[in-house]
Amino acid sequence: MAEVVNTLVKAQQAPSDQREPLFLDARQKIREVVESYVALVADGTAAQVADLYADDATVEDPVGSPVKSGKPAIADFYKMAVA
Protein backbone atom coordinates (compact mmCIF):
# COMPACT_ATOMS: atom_id res chain seq x y z
CA MET A 1 0.00 0.00 0.00
CA ALA A 2 2.93 2.33 0.58
CA GLU A 3 3.64 2.04 -3.14
CA VAL A 4 0.13 3.37 -3.86
CA VAL A 5 0.64 6.32 -1.55
CA ASN A 6 3.99 7.12 -3.19
CA THR A 7 2.38 7.00 -6.63
CA LEU A 8 -0.43 9.30 -5.53
CA VAL A 9 2.04 11.79 -4.07
CA LYS A 10 4.01 11.76 -7.33
CA ALA A 11 0.80 12.33 -9.28
CA GLN A 12 -0.19 15.29 -7.15
CA GLN A 13 3.25 16.85 -7.53
CA ALA A 14 3.59 16.18 -11.25
CA PRO A 15 2.81 18.76 -13.90
CA SER A 16 -0.86 18.57 -14.82
CA ASP A 17 -0.16 17.05 -18.25
CA GLN A 18 1.67 14.11 -16.59
CA ARG A 19 -0.80 13.28 -13.83
CA GLU A 20 -3.31 11.06 -15.58
CA PRO A 21 -1.00 8.05 -16.16
CA LEU A 22 0.18 8.22 -12.55
CA PHE A 23 -3.37 8.31 -11.22
CA LEU A 24 -4.30 5.37 -13.48
CA ASP A 25 -1.29 3.45 -12.15
CA ALA A 26 -2.33 4.17 -8.56
CA ARG A 27 -5.89 3.12 -9.35
CA GLN A 28 -4.67 -0.22 -10.70
CA LYS A 29 -2.48 -0.79 -7.64
CA ILE A 30 -5.41 0.00 -5.33
CA ARG A 31 -7.56 -2.50 -7.24
CA GLU A 32 -4.85 -5.17 -6.86
CA VAL A 33 -4.58 -4.60 -3.10
CA VAL A 34 -8.37 -4.71 -2.65
CA GLU A 35 -8.63 -7.90 -4.73
CA SER A 36 -5.83 -9.46 -2.67
CA TYR A 37 -7.59 -8.47 0.53
CA VAL A 38 -10.90 -10.01 -0.55
CA ALA A 39 -9.21 -13.21 -1.72
CA LEU A 40 -7.18 -13.55 1.48
CA VAL A 41 -10.13 -12.90 3.78
CA ALA A 42 -11.99 -15.63 1.89
CA ASP A 43 -9.19 -18.20 1.58
CA GLY A 44 -6.04 -16.96 3.29
CA THR A 45 -4.65 -16.82 6.79
CA ALA A 46 -4.87 -14.02 9.31
CA ALA A 47 -1.12 -13.47 8.92
CA GLN A 48 -1.48 -13.09 5.14
CA VAL A 49 -4.22 -10.50 5.58
CA ALA A 50 -2.15 -8.64 8.17
CA ASP A 51 0.79 -8.59 5.75
CA LEU A 52 -1.23 -6.29 3.48
CA TYR A 53 -0.99 -3.63 6.20
CA ALA A 54 1.93 -1.36 7.07
CA ASP A 55 3.92 -2.32 10.16
CA ASP A 56 2.43 0.58 12.12
CA ALA A 57 -1.11 0.33 10.71
CA THR A 58 -4.22 0.46 12.84
CA VAL A 59 -7.59 -1.21 12.37
CA GLU A 60 -10.79 0.02 13.94
CA ASP A 61 -13.60 -2.46 14.29
CA PRO A 62 -16.90 -0.76 13.43
CA VAL A 63 -18.56 -2.66 16.29
CA GLY A 64 -16.58 -0.58 18.76
CA SER A 65 -13.81 -2.77 20.14
CA PRO A 66 -10.46 -1.10 20.90
CA VAL A 67 -8.18 -0.05 18.05
CA LYS A 68 -5.78 -2.75 16.89
CA SER A 69 -2.25 -1.40 16.34
CA GLY A 70 0.52 -3.17 14.43
CA LYS A 71 0.58 -6.36 12.38
CA PRO A 72 0.45 -8.81 15.33
CA ALA A 73 -2.71 -7.19 16.74
CA ILE A 74 -4.23 -6.95 13.26
CA ALA A 75 -3.48 -10.64 12.63
CA ASP A 76 -5.17 -11.52 15.94
CA PHE A 77 -8.21 -9.51 14.87
CA TYR A 78 -8.44 -11.34 11.52
CA LYS A 79 -8.13 -14.78 13.14
CA MET A 80 -11.85 -14.47 13.91
CA ALA A 81 -12.71 -13.50 10.33
CA VAL A 82 -10.71 -15.68 7.96
CA ALA A 83 -11.40 -19.25 6.93
Long-range contacts (C-beta under 8 A, 24 or more apart in sequence): 1-33, 1-52, 1-53, 1-54, 2-54, 3-29, 4-29, 4-30, 4-33, 40-82, 41-78, 41-81, 41-82, 42-82, 42-83, 43-83, 44-82, 44-83, 45-82, 46-75, 46-76, 46-77, 46-78, 46-79, 46-81, 46-82, 47-75, 49-74, 49-75, 49-78, 49-81, 49-82, 50-74, 50-75, 50-78
